[in-house]
Amino acid sequence: MKKQILSFLKEEDGQTSTEYILLVAVVALIVFKFKDVASAKLNSITQSVFGNAESFVNEMGN
């Protein structure tokens, strides 16, 4: 599927600015749709990483 999308984007025959605008609109819609889910996951991962780092530093200090 990725190869088909890339070949579609590279092929310039018949593509108009309207098609490019529609592609951008679809990407923007996907980003806005999953923004909250991605933000929550990223926040969870960040807290986990820094929590583990803090535990490691505290163990080294003792």
N, C-alpha and C positions, 0 to 999 in steps of 0.2 A: 504494500500500500504506500509506503514511504517513497519507493522508487517511482510509482505512478504520479504522486503529488509533485515530486521534484521534476519529472519530465514534463508535467503539465505547466509548471511555472517557467521552465526553460524554453518551452515552445512558444514562440511569439506570434505565430500565424493566427490571425483572427482575434487575438486578445485585445480587449479595449480597456480603457480606464474604468469602465463600469464593472468589469469582472474583477479588477484589482481592488476596487472599493468594496465589492461584495466579499472578497476574501478577507480583507481587513476587518470588515464588520463581523464576520463569523468568528475570527480570532478574538476580537474584543468581547464578543458575547460569551465565548468560552471562558475568557479570563475573568470577567465579572461574575459569571455563574459559580465558579469554583474558588473565588477569592477568599471567602470566609473559611472554607475547608482547608485550603493550603495555608492560610495564616495560622489556623489552630494547630495544624500538624507541625509547622515550622517552629511555633512557640513551644510546643511540647518537646521537640527534639533539642532546641536550644537550652531549655531548662534542664533536660536530662544530661546534656554534655557538660554544662557548667556545674551542675550538682555533683557529677562524678569527679570533675576536676577539683572541686572544693574538698571533697572527701579525700582525694589523693594527697592534696596539699596538707590537710589536717593530719593524715597518717604520717607524713614525712616529718611534721613538726613534733610529733610525740616521740 
